[in-house]
Amino acid sequence: MAVRVSPQQRSTLWIYQVDPHEIHYLKFILEAYEGLTTLTTLDPQKGLVQMAVPPGRHGSLQVLLEALGQELELKRISPVG
């Protein structure tokens, strides 16, 4: 039996570019905040990562990314969906 997911339950996908050498650090930090986002590396050479952001977590993630922007050069490429 297939499970249906309503549009309100879907994650929003954000794409960022970060220094390729910092992807592991970014993933480590984000994983410490359980349920905040899931990070997937799209292109390790270019430093492109995708964040799947659950409903209701956008604000918290944005605040964290702004703080991390003091340490890392994070460039938002696009919100997708």
PDB file of N, CA, C and O in Angstrom:
ATOM      1  N   MET A   1       0.842  -1.178   0.000  1.00  0.00           N
ATOM      2  CA  MET A   1       0.000   0.000   0.000  1.00  0.00           C
ATOM      3  C   MET A   1       0.888   1.243   0.000  1.00  0.00           C
ATOM      4  O   MET A   1       1.792   1.365   0.827  1.00  0.00           O
ATOM      5  N   ALA A   2       0.635   2.141  -0.908  1.00  0.00           N
ATOM      6  CA  ALA A   2       1.415   3.378  -1.012  1.00  0.00           C
ATOM      7  C   ALA A   2       0.969   4.382   0.042  1.00  0.00           C
ATOM      8  O   ALA A   2      -0.216   4.489   0.360  1.00  0.00           O
ATOM      9  N   VAL A   3       1.925   5.100   0.569  1.00  0.00           N
ATOM     10  CA  VAL A   3       1.634   6.151   1.548  1.00  0.00           C
ATOM     11  C   VAL A   3       1.541   7.465   0.795  1.00  0.00           C
ATOM     12  O   VAL A   3       2.441   7.818   0.033  1.00  0.00           O
ATOM     13  N   ARG A   4       0.457   8.181   1.009  1.00  0.00           N
ATOM     14  CA  ARG A   4       0.288   9.484   0.356  1.00  0.00           C
ATOM     15  C   ARG A   4       0.825  10.574   1.264  1.00  0.00           C
ATOM     16  O   ARG A   4       0.625  10.549   2.478  1.00  0.00           O
ATOM     17  N   VAL A   5       1.506  11.524   0.657  1.00  0.00           N
ATOM     18  CA  VAL A   5       2.058  12.659   1.394  1.00  0.00           C
ATOM     19  C   VAL A   5       1.360  13.913   0.891  1.00  0.00           C
ATOM     20  O   VAL A   5       1.373  14.205  -0.305  1.00  0.00           O
ATOM     21  N   SER A   6       0.757  14.643   1.805  1.00  0.00           N
ATOM     22  CA  SER A   6       0.077  15.874   1.408  1.00  0.00           C
ATOM     23  C   SER A   6       1.113  16.945   1.081  1.00  0.00           C
ATOM     24  O   SER A   6       2.250  16.858   1.545  1.00  0.00           O
ATOM     25  N   PRO A   7       0.741  17.960   0.284  1.00  0.00           N
ATOM     26  CA  PRO A   7       1.689  19.036  -0.035  1.00  0.00           C
ATOM     27  C   PRO A   7       2.235  19.728   1.210  1.00  0.00           C
ATOM     28  O   PRO A   7       3.368  20.210   1.196  1.00  0.00           O
ATOM     29  N   GLN A   8       1.455  19.785   2.283  1.00  0.00           N
ATOM     30  CA  GLN A   8       1.909  20.428   3.514  1.00  0.00           C
ATOM     31  C   GLN A   8       2.993  19.620   4.213  1.00  0.00           C
ATOM     32  O   GLN A   8       3.730  20.169   5.032  1.00  0.00           O
ATOM     33  N   GLN A   9       3.109  18.330   3.911  1.00  0.00           N
ATOM     34  CA  GLN A   9       4.091  17.471   4.562  1.00  0.00           C
ATOM     35  C   GLN A   9       5.383  17.336   3.758  1.00  0.00           C
ATOM     36  O   GLN A   9       6.347  16.739   4.237  1.00  0.00           O
ATOM     37  N   ARG A  10       5.413  17.870   2.574  1.00  0.00           N
ATOM     38  CA  ARG A  10       6.594  17.731   1.718  1.00  0.00           C
ATOM     39  C   ARG A  10       7.705  18.676   2.150  1.00  0.00           C
ATOM     40  O   ARG A  10       7.461  19.795   2.602  1.00  0.00           O
ATOM     41  N   SER A  11       8.903  18.203   2.002  1.00  0.00           N
ATOM     42  CA  SER A  11      10.064  19.051   2.282  1.00  0.00           C
ATOM     43  C   SER A  11      10.302  19.999   1.118  1.00  0.00           C
ATOM     44  O   SER A  11      10.002  19.686  -0.034  1.00  0.00           O
ATOM     45  N   THR A  12      10.844  21.158   1.443  1.00  0.00           N
ATOM     46  CA  THR A  12      11.277  22.113   0.430  1.00  0.00           C
ATOM     47  C   THR A  12      12.753  21.859   0.177  1.00  0.00           C
ATOM     48  O   THR A  12      13.510  21.602   1.113  1.00  0.00           O
ATOM     49  N   LEU A  13      13.165  21.928  -1.071  1.00  0.00           N
ATOM     50  CA  LEU A  13      14.565  21.684  -1.418  1.00  0.00           C
ATOM     51  C   LEU A  13      15.275  23.003  -1.660  1.00  0.00           C
ATOM     52  O   LEU A  13      14.852  23.810  -2.488  1.00  0.00           O
ATOM     53  N   TRP A  14      16.358  23.210  -0.928  1.00  0.00           N
ATOM     54  CA  TRP A  14      17.202  24.396  -1.088  1.00  0.00           C
ATOM     55  C   TRP A  14      18.535  23.921  -1.627  1.00  0.00           C
ATOM     56  O   TRP A  14      19.067  22.903  -1.181  1.00  0.00           O
ATOM     57  N   ILE A  15      19.076  24.657  -2.585  1.00  0.00           N
ATOM     58  CA  ILE A  15      20.394  24.325  -3.132  1.00  0.00           C
ATOM     59  C   ILE A  15      21.362  25.451  -2.787  1.00  0.00           C
ATOM     60  O   ILE A  15      21.083  26.628  -3.014  1.00  0.00           O
ATOM     61  N   TYR A  16      22.504  25.056  -2.233  1.00  0.00           N
ATOM     62  CA  TYR A  16      23.544  26.010  -1.838  1.00  0.00           C
ATOM     63  C   TYR A  16      24.863  25.600  -2.460  1.00  0.00           C
ATOM     64  O   TYR A  16      25.072  24.443  -2.826  1.00  0.00           O
ATOM     65  N   GLN A  17      25.747  26.581  -2.569  1.00  0.00           N
ATOM     66  CA  GLN A  17      27.123  26.309  -2.968  1.00  0.00           C
ATOM     67  C   GLN A  17      28.022  26.687  -1.802  1.00  0.00           C
ATOM     68  O   GLN A  17      27.866  27.747  -1.196  1.00  0.00           O
ATOM     69  N   VAL A  18      28.958  25.811  -1.502  1.00  0.00           N
ATOM     70  CA  VAL A  18      29.885  26.000  -0.396  1.00  0.00           C
ATOM     71  C   VAL A  18      31.264  25.540  -0.875  1.00  0.00           C
ATOM     72  O   VAL A  18      31.367  24.774  -1.832  1.00  0.00           O
ATOM     73  N   ASP A  19      32.300  26.000  -0.221  1.00  0.00           N
ATOM     74  CA  ASP A  19      33.646  25.521  -0.546  1.00  0.00           C
ATOM     75  C   ASP A  19      33.628  23.988  -0.447  1.00  0.00           C
ATOM     76  O   ASP A  19      33.232  23.445   0.584  1.00  0.00           O
ATOM     77  N   PRO A  20      34.049  23.295  -1.499  1.00  0.00           N
ATOM     78  CA  PRO A  20      34.019  21.835  -1.474  1.00  0.00           C
ATOM     79  C   PRO A  20      34.703  21.217  -0.253  1.00  0.00           C
ATOM     80  O   PRO A  20      34.295  20.153   0.213  1.00  0.00           O
ATOM     81  N   HIS A  21      35.739  21.877   0.265  1.00  0.00           N
ATOM     82  CA  HIS A  21      36.438  21.346   1.434  1.00  0.00           C
ATOM     83  C   HIS A  21      35.636  21.518   2.721  1.00  0.00           C
ATOM     84  O   HIS A  21      36.004  20.956   3.752  1.00  0.00           O
ATOM     85  N   GLU A  22      34.558  22.277   2.679  1.00  0.00           N
ATOM     86  CA  GLU A  22      33.745  22.542   3.869  1.00  0.00           C
ATOM     87  C   GLU A  22      32.440  21.748   3.896  1.00  0.00           C
ATOM     88  O   GLU A  22      31.666  21.868   4.846  1.00  0.00           O
ATOM     89  N   ILE A  23      32.189  20.942   2.871  1.00  0.00           N
ATOM     90  CA  ILE A  23      30.939  20.179   2.826  1.00  0.00           C
ATOM     91  C   ILE A  23      30.818  19.271   4.041  1.00  0.00           C
ATOM     92  O   ILE A  23      29.754  19.207   4.657  1.00  0.00           O
ATOM     93  N   HIS A  24      31.881  18.575   4.393  1.00  0.00           N
ATOM     94  CA  HIS A  24      31.828  17.658   5.535  1.00  0.00           C
ATOM     95  C   HIS A  24      31.514  18.403   6.831  1.00  0.00           C
ATOM     96  O   HIS A  24      30.761  17.901   7.666  1.00  0.00           O
ATOM     97  N   TYR A  25      32.079  19.583   7.002  1.00  0.00           N
ATOM     98  CA  TYR A  25      31.835  20.382   8.212  1.00  0.00           C
ATOM     99  C   TYR A  25      30.379  20.828   8.260  1.00  0.00           C
ATOM    100  O   TYR A  25      29.729  20.731   9.302  1.00  0.00           O
ATOM    101  N   LEU A  26      29.865  21.319   7.130  1.00  0.00           N
ATOM    102  CA  LEU A  26      28.473  21.751   7.069  1.00  0.00           C
ATOM    103  C   LEU A  26      27.539  20.590   7.388  1.00  0.00           C
ATOM    104  O   LEU A  26      26.586  20.752   8.151  1.00  0.00           O
ATOM    105  N   LYS A  27      27.800  19.432   6.818  1.00  0.00           N
ATOM    106  CA  LYS A  27      26.970  18.249   7.072  1.00  0.00           C
ATOM    107  C   LYS A  27      27.024  17.862   8.547  1.00  0.00           C
ATOM    108  O   LYS A  27      25.996  17.533   9.138  1.00  0.00           O
ATOM    109  N   PHE A  28      28.198  17.898   9.136  1.00  0.00           N
ATOM    110  CA  PHE A  28      28.370  17.567  10.550  1.00  0.00           C
ATOM    111  C   PHE A  28      27.532  18.493  11.433  1.00  0.00           C
ATOM    112  O   PHE A  28      26.849  18.034  12.348  1.00  0.00           O
ATOM    113  N   ILE A  29      27.587  19.788  11.158  1.00  0.00           N
ATOM    114  CA  ILE A  29      26.830  20.762  11.949  1.00  0.00           C
ATOM    115  C   ILE A  29      25.331  20.542  11.775  1.00  0.00           C
ATOM    116  O   ILE A  29      24.594  20.501  12.759  1.00  0.00           O
ATOM    117  N   LEU A  30      24.877  20.402  10.536  1.00  0.00           N
ATOM    118  CA  LEU A  30      23.444  20.256  10.285  1.00  0.00           C
ATOM    119  C   LEU A  30      22.881  18.968  10.880  1.00  0.00           C
ATOM    120  O   LEU A  30      21.743  18.951  11.350  1.00  0.00           O
ATOM    121  N   GLU A  31      23.661  17.898  10.865  1.00  0.00           N
ATOM    122  CA  GLU A  31      23.197  16.638  11.441  1.00  0.00           C
ATOM    123  C   GLU A  31      23.049  16.721  12.954  1.00  0.00           C
ATOM    124  O   GLU A  31      22.306  15.939  13.547  1.00  0.00           O
ATOM    125  N   ALA A  32      23.743  17.655  13.581  1.00  0.00           N
ATOM    126  CA  ALA A  32      23.628  17.826  15.033  1.00  0.00           C
ATOM    127  C   ALA A  32      22.252  18.367  15.425  1.00  0.00           C
ATOM    128  O   ALA A  32      21.820  18.203  16.566  1.00  0.00           O
ATOM    129  N   TYR A  33      21.573  19.004  14.489  1.00  0.00           N
ATOM    130  CA  TYR A  33      20.231  19.544  14.721  1.00  0.00           C
ATOM    131  C   TYR A  33      19.220  18.561  14.137  1.00  0.00           C
ATOM    132  O   TYR A  33      18.756  18.729  13.009  1.00  0.00           O
ATOM    133  N   GLU A  34      18.890  17.549  14.905  1.00  0.00           N
ATOM    134  CA  GLU A  34      18.027  16.470  14.439  1.00  0.00           C
ATOM    135  C   GLU A  34      16.693  16.986  13.903  1.00  0.00           C
ATOM    136  O   GLU A  34      15.993  17.750  14.569  1.00  0.00           O
ATOM    137  N   GLY A  35      16.360  16.560  12.704  1.00  0.00           N
ATOM    138  CA  GLY A  35      15.090  16.918  12.097  1.00  0.00           C
ATOM    139  C   GLY A  35      15.065  18.270  11.415  1.00  0.00           C
ATOM    140  O   GLY A  35      14.036  18.664  10.866  1.00  0.00           O
ATOM    141  N   LEU A  36      16.181  18.990  11.438  1.00  0.00           N
ATOM    142  CA  LEU A  36      16.215  20.329  10.844  1.00  0.00           C
ATOM    143  C   LEU A  36      16.292  20.264   9.322  1.00  0.00           C
ATOM    144  O   LEU A  36      15.579  20.990   8.629  1.00  0.00           O
ATOM    145  N   THR A  37      17.147  19.406   8.809  1.00  0.00           N
ATOM    146  CA  THR A  37      17.300  19.255   7.361  1.00  0.00           C
ATOM    147  C   THR A  37      18.097  17.992   7.073  1.00  0.00           C
ATOM    148  O   THR A  37      18.745  17.429   7.955  1.00  0.00           O
ATOM    149  N   THR A  38      18.034  17.571   5.839  1.00  0.00           N
ATOM    150  CA  THR A  38      18.872  16.481   5.357  1.00  0.00           C
ATOM    151  C   THR A  38      19.732  17.048   4.239  1.00  0.00           C
ATOM    152  O   THR A  38      19.212  17.619   3.280  1.00  0.00           O
ATOM    153  N   LEU A  39      21.039  16.896   4.357  1.00  0.00           N
ATOM    154  CA  LEU A  39      21.970  17.446   3.374  1.00  0.00           C
ATOM    155  C   LEU A  39      22.411  16.349   2.416  1.00  0.00           C
ATOM    156  O   LEU A  39      22.805  15.261   2.835  1.00  0.00           O
ATOM    157  N   THR A  40      22.340  16.650   1.131  1.00  0.00           N
ATOM    158  CA  THR A  40      22.801  15.749   0.084  1.00  0.00           C
ATOM    159  C   THR A  40      23.799  16.510  -0.784  1.00  0.00           C
ATOM    160  O   THR A  40      23.537  17.642  -1.188  1.00  0.00           O
ATOM    161  N   THR A  41      24.929  15.894  -1.065  1.00  0.00           N
ATOM    162  CA  THR A  41      25.918  16.516  -1.946  1.00  0.00           C
ATOM    163  C   THR A  41      25.529  16.225  -3.392  1.00  0.00           C
ATOM    164  O   THR A  41      25.429  15.067  -3.798  1.00  0.00           O
ATOM    165  N   LEU A  42      25.312  17.286  -4.162  1.00  0.00           N
ATOM    166  CA  LEU A  42      24.949  17.142  -5.573  1.00  0.00           C
ATOM    167  C   LEU A  42      26.176  17.088  -6.470  1.00  0.00           C
ATOM    168  O   LEU A  42      26.234  16.283  -7.399  1.00  0.00           O
ATOM    169  N   ASP A  43      27.156  17.940  -6.195  1.00  0.00           N
ATOM    170  CA  ASP A  43      28.389  17.991  -6.990  1.00  0.00           C
ATOM    171  C   ASP A  43      29.540  18.340  -6.052  1.00  0.00           C
ATOM    172  O   ASP A  43      29.729  19.508  -5.714  1.00  0.00           O
ATOM    173  N   PRO A  44      30.310  17.340  -5.629  1.00  0.00           N
ATOM    174  CA  PRO A  44      31.374  17.599  -4.658  1.00  0.00           C
ATOM    175  C   PRO A  44      32.480  18.513  -5.180  1.00  0.00           C
ATOM    176  O   PRO A  44      33.087  19.242  -4.395  1.00  0.00           O
ATOM    177  N   GLN A  45      32.757  18.494  -6.484  1.00  0.00           N
ATOM    178  CA  GLN A  45      33.805  19.354  -7.029  1.00  0.00           C
ATOM    179  C   GLN A  45      33.391  20.823  -7.025  1.00  0.00           C
ATOM    180  O   GLN A  45      34.217  21.703  -6.785  1.00  0.00           O
ATOM    181  N   LYS A  46      32.119  21.086  -7.288  1.00  0.00           N
ATOM    182  CA  LYS A  46      31.616  22.462  -7.316  1.00  0.00           C
ATOM    183  C   LYS A  46      31.097  22.925  -5.962  1.00  0.00           C
ATOM    184  O   LYS A  46      30.810  24.107  -5.774  1.00  0.00           O
ATOM    185  N   GLY A  47      30.975  21.997  -5.022  1.00  0.00           N
ATOM    186  CA  GLY A  47      30.470  22.356  -3.703  1.00  0.00           C
ATOM    187  C   GLY A  47      28.967  22.561  -3.662  1.00  0.00           C
ATOM    188  O   GLY A  47      28.466  23.295  -2.810  1.00  0.00           O
ATOM    189  N   LEU A  48      28.241  21.924  -4.568  1.00  0.00           N
ATOM    190  CA  LEU A  48      26.786  22.063  -4.588  1.00  0.00           C
ATOM    191  C   LEU A  48      26.141  21.046  -3.659  1.00  0.00           C
ATOM    192  O   LEU A  48      26.390  19.844  -3.753  1.00  0.00           O
ATOM    193  N   VAL A  49      25.311  21.555  -2.764  1.00  0.00           N
ATOM    194  CA  VAL A  49      24.601  20.699  -1.822  1.00  0.00           C
ATOM    195  C   VAL A  49      23.114  21.028  -1.868  1.00  0.00           C
ATOM    196  O   VAL A  49      22.711  22.141  -2.206  1.00  0.00           O
ATOM    197  N   GLN A  50      22.320  20.038  -1.523  1.00  0.00           N
ATOM    198  CA  GLN A  50      20.871  20.203  -1.465  1.00  0.00           C
ATOM    199  C   GLN A  50      20.414  19.938  -0.040  1.00  0.00           C
ATOM    200  O   GLN A  50      20.844  18.974   0.594  1.00  0.00           O
ATOM    201  N   MET A  51      19.544  20.794   0.452  1.00  0.00           N
ATOM    202  CA  MET A  51      18.974  20.622   1.781  1.00  0.00           C
ATOM    203  C   MET A  51      17.481  20.374   1.638  1.00  0.00           C
ATOM    204  O   MET A  51      16.769  21.177   1.034  1.00  0.00           O
ATOM    205  N   ALA A  52      17.007  19.269   2.189  1.00  0.00           N
ATOM    206  CA  ALA A  52      15.577  18.972   2.226  1.00  0.00           C
ATOM    207  C   ALA A  52      15.066  19.497   3.563  1.00  0.00           C
ATOM    208  O   ALA A  52      15.420  18.982   4.624  1.00  0.00           O
ATOM    209  N   VAL A  53      14.228  20.531   3.495  1.00  0.00           N
ATOM    210  CA  VAL A  53      13.782  21.235   4.699  1.00  0.00           C
ATOM    211  C   VAL A  53      12.327  20.875   4.986  1.00  0.00           C
ATOM    212  O   VAL A  53      11.446  21.190   4.186  1.00  0.00           O
ATOM    213  N   PRO A  54      12.062  20.218   6.119  1.00  0.00           N
ATOM    214  CA  PRO A  54      10.691  19.847   6.459  1.00  0.00           C
ATOM    215  C   PRO A  54       9.825  21.074   6.744  1.00  0.00           C
ATOM    216  O   PRO A  54      10.340  22.128   7.117  1.00  0.00           O
ATOM    217  N   PRO A  55       8.528  20.937   6.571  1.00  0.00           N
ATOM    218  CA  PRO A  55       7.621  22.041   6.900  1.00  0.00           C
ATOM    219  C   PRO A  55       7.833  22.506   8.339  1.00  0.00           C
ATOM    220  O   PRO A  55       8.022  21.695   9.246  1.00  0.00           O
ATOM    221  N   GLY A  56       7.800  23.795   8.527  1.00  0.00           N
ATOM    222  CA  GLY A  56       7.945  24.361   9.864  1.00  0.00           C
ATOM    223  C   GLY A  56       9.374  24.548  10.332  1.00  0.00           C
ATOM    224  O   GLY A  56       9.596  25.066  11.427  1.00  0.00           O
ATOM    225  N   ARG A  57      10.347  24.143   9.535  1.00  0.00           N
ATOM    226  CA  ARG A  57      11.754  24.241   9.955  1.00  0.00           C
ATOM    227  C   ARG A  57      12.535  25.290   9.166  1.00  0.00           C
ATOM    228  O   ARG A  57      13.725  25.490   9.409  1.00  0.00           O
ATOM    229  N   HIS A  58      11.876  25.957   8.227  1.00  0.00           N
ATOM    230  CA  HIS A  58      12.554  26.931   7.366  1.00  0.00           C
ATOM    231  C   HIS A  58      13.209  28.057   8.167  1.00  0.00           C
ATOM    232  O   HIS A  58      14.368  28.399   7.933  1.00  0.00           O
ATOM    233  N   GLY A  59      12.471  28.622   9.100  1.00  0.00           N
ATOM    234  CA  GLY A  59      12.996  29.740   9.886  1.00  0.00           C
ATOM    235  C   GLY A  59      14.206  29.350  10.712  1.00  0.00           C
ATOM    236  O   GLY A  59      15.203  30.072  10.748  1.00  0.00           O
ATOM    237  N   SER A  60      14.119  28.200  11.379  1.00  0.00           N
ATOM    238  CA  SER A  60      15.232  27.728  12.210  1.00  0.00           C
ATOM    239  C   SER A  60      16.473  27.469  11.370  1.00  0.00           C
ATOM    240  O   SER A  60      17.586  27.818  11.763  1.00  0.00           O
ATOM    241  N   LEU A  61      16.273  26.852  10.209  1.00  0.00           N
ATOM    242  CA  LEU A  61      17.416  26.570   9.341  1.00  0.00           C
ATOM    243  C   LEU A  61      18.021  27.865   8.812  1.00  0.00           C
ATOM    244  O   LEU A  61      19.243  27.991   8.730  1.00  0.00           O
ATOM    245  N   GLN A  62      17.179  28.820   8.454  1.00  0.00           N
ATOM    246  CA  GLN A  62      17.682  30.089   7.928  1.00  0.00           C
ATOM    247  C   GLN A  62      18.546  30.805   8.966  1.00  0.00           C
ATOM    248  O   GLN A  62      19.596  31.354   8.632  1.00  0.00           O
ATOM    249  N   VAL A  63      18.104  30.799  10.220  1.00  0.00           N
ATOM    250  CA  VAL A  63      18.874  31.434  11.298  1.00  0.00           C
ATOM    251  C   VAL A  63      20.229  30.741  11.451  1.00  0.00           C
ATOM    252  O   VAL A  63      21.257  31.406  11.582  1.00  0.00           O
ATOM    253  N   LEU A  64      20.230  29.418  11.435  1.00  0.00           N
ATOM    254  CA  LEU A  64      21.482  28.676  11.569  1.00  0.00           C
ATOM    255  C   LEU A  64      22.412  28.947  10.388  1.00  0.00           C
ATOM    256  O   LEU A  64      23.613  29.142  10.579  1.00  0.00           O
ATOM    257  N   LEU A  65      21.871  28.961   9.180  1.00  0.00           N
ATOM    258  CA  LEU A  65      22.707  29.207   8.004  1.00  0.00           C
ATOM    259  C   LEU A  65      23.281  30.619   8.010  1.00  0.00           C
ATOM    260  O   LEU A  65      24.410  30.830   7.567  1.00  0.00           O
ATOM    261  N   GLU A  66      22.518  31.578   8.503  1.00  0.00           N
ATOM    262  CA  GLU A  66      23.044  32.945   8.614  1.00  0.00           C
ATOM    263  C   GLU A  66      24.207  32.992   9.598  1.00  0.00           C
ATOM    264  O   GLU A  66      25.199  33.681   9.358  1.00  0.00           O
ATOM    265  N   ALA A  67      24.088  32.261  10.701  1.00  0.00           N
ATOM    266  CA  ALA A  67      25.182  32.202  11.676  1.00  0.00           C
ATOM    267  C   ALA A  67      26.398  31.492  11.069  1.00  0.00           C
ATOM    268  O   ALA A  67      27.532  31.939  11.243  1.00  0.00           O
ATOM    269  N   LEU A  68      26.161  30.400  10.366  1.00  0.00           N
ATOM    270  CA  LEU A  68      27.266  29.674   9.730  1.00  0.00           C
ATOM    271  C   LEU A  68      27.921  30.501   8.630  1.00  0.00           C
ATOM    272  O   LEU A  68      29.090  30.296   8.304  1.00  0.00           O
ATOM    273  N   GLY A  69      27.168  31.428   8.065  1.00  0.00           N
ATOM    274  CA  GLY A  69      27.707  32.309   7.038  1.00  0.00           C
ATOM    275  C   GLY A  69      28.837  33.188   7.547  1.00  0.00           C
ATOM    276  O   GLY A  69      29.581  33.766   6.755  1.00  0.00           O
ATOM    277  N   GLN A  70      28.972  33.295   8.871  1.00  0.00           N
ATOM    278  CA  GLN A  70      30.094  34.030   9.455  1.00  0.00           C
ATOM    279  C   GLN A  70      31.392  33.220   9.344  1.00  0.00           C
ATOM    280  O   GLN A  70      32.488  33.781   9.341  1.00  0.00           O
ATOM    281  N   GLU A  71      31.249  31.883   9.253  1.00  0.00           N
ATOM    282  CA  GLU A  71      32.406  30.990   9.171  1.00  0.00           C
ATOM    283  C   GLU A  71      32.650  30.468   7.760  1.00  0.00           C
ATOM    284  O   GLU A  71      33.793  30.302   7.335  1.00  0.00           O
ATOM    285  N   LEU A  72      31.570  30.215   7.050  1.00  0.00           N
ATOM    286  CA  LEU A  72      31.635  29.597   5.730  1.00  0.00           C
ATOM    287  C   LEU A  72      31.062  30.541   4.688  1.00  0.00           C
ATOM    288  O   LEU A  72      30.200  31.368   4.988  1.00  0.00           O
ATOM    289  N   GLU A  73      31.540  30.413   3.480  1.00  0.00           N
ATOM    290  CA  GLU A  73      30.930  31.167   2.390  1.00  0.00           C
ATOM    291  C   GLU A  73      29.811  30.300   1.815  1.00  0.00           C
ATOM    292  O   GLU A  73      30.062  29.345   1.081  1.00  0.00           O
ATOM    293  N   LEU A  74      28.576  30.648   2.160  1.00  0.00           N
ATOM    294  CA  LEU A  74      27.403  29.918   1.690  1.00  0.00           C
ATOM    295  C   LEU A  74      26.677  30.773   0.662  1.00  0.00           C
ATOM    296  O   LEU A  74      26.346  31.930   0.923  1.00  0.00           O
ATOM    297  N   LYS A  75      26.435  30.200  -0.493  1.00  0.00           N
ATOM    298  CA  LYS A  75      25.718  30.933  -1.538  1.00  0.00           C
ATOM    299  C   LYS A  75      24.460  30.151  -1.880  1.00  0.00           C
ATOM    300  O   LYS A  75      24.523  29.013  -2.346  1.00  0.00           O
ATOM    301  N   ARG A  76      23.320  30.780  -1.642  1.00  0.00           N
ATOM    302  CA  ARG A  76      22.059  30.113  -1.962  1.00  0.00           C
ATOM    303  C   ARG A  76      21.844  30.180  -3.466  1.00  0.00           C
ATOM    304  O   ARG A  76      21.809  31.259  -4.057  1.00  0.00           O
ATOM    305  N   ILE A  77      21.702  29.015  -4.071  1.00  0.00           N
ATOM    306  CA  ILE A  77      21.497  28.921  -5.508  1.00  0.00           C
ATOM    307  C   ILE A  77      20.008  29.014  -5.819  1.00  0.00           C
ATOM    308  O   ILE A  77      19.591  29.777  -6.691  1.00  0.00           O
ATOM    309  N   SER A  78      19.211  28.229  -5.098  1.00  0.00           N
ATOM    310  CA  SER A  78      17.772  28.286  -5.332  1.00  0.00           C
ATOM    311  C   SER A  78      17.004  27.517  -4.275  1.00  0.00           C
ATOM    312  O   SER A  78      17.494  26.543  -3.704  1.00  0.00           O
ATOM    313  N   PRO A  79      15.777  27.984  -4.027  1.00  0.00           N
ATOM    314  CA  PRO A  79      14.818  27.111  -3.363  1.00  0.00           C
ATOM    315  C   PRO A  79      14.128  26.354  -4.492  1.00  0.00           C
ATOM    316  O   PRO A  79      13.756  26.954  -5.501  1.00  0.00           O
ATOM    317  N   VAL A  80      13.958  25.080  -4.340  1.00  0.00           N
ATOM    318  CA  VAL A  80      13.313  24.269  -5.367  1.00  0.00           C
ATOM    319  C   VAL A  80      12.080  23.634  -4.758  1.00  0.00           C
ATOM    320  O   VAL A  80      12.210  22.652  -4.027  1.00  0.00           O
ATOM    321  N   GLY A  81      10.935  24.130  -5.016  1.00  0.00           N
ATOM    322  CA  GLY A  81       9.711  23.517  -4.512  1.00  0.00           C
ATOM    323  C   GLY A  81       9.215  24.054  -3.240  1.00  0.00           C
ATOM    324  O   GLY A  81       8.188  23.599  -2.737  1.00  0.00           O
TER     325      GLY A  81
END
